[in-house]
Amino acid sequence: MESFKRFEILLPLQHNDGSPVDATLVNQTWKELVARFQAVTVEPSPLRGVWNHEGREFEDTLIRIVVVTEDSPEVRAFFASFKDTLKVRFEQLDIWITAHPIEIL
């Protein structure tokens, strides 16, 4: 039986300074994922988060992008590299990408 993971990416809709992210960056990101994995789910309803870094509080507005695919070293390496790309693209200190085991019935 093949092992699958649900990879979730939280993409910011604003930069750390509060200015809005250009929507073309979000579109570019999900199009790259569709090209790589042939399917992606975008949850466009904004999520709100608050976090602290070096004594400063940040508020985030985010969307969730979900990719369900096989779990392999190549896929994990892709997401590790893609995270670095997204941190630069979205001018963020960090981008959360999480992996969750799933069973497809």
Secondary structure, DSSP 8 states (H G I E B T S, - for coil): ---EEEEEEEEESB-TTS-B--HHHHHHHHHHHHHHHS--EEEEEEEEEEEEETTEEEEEEEEEEEEEEE--HHHHHHHHHHHHHHHHHTT-S---EEEEEE---
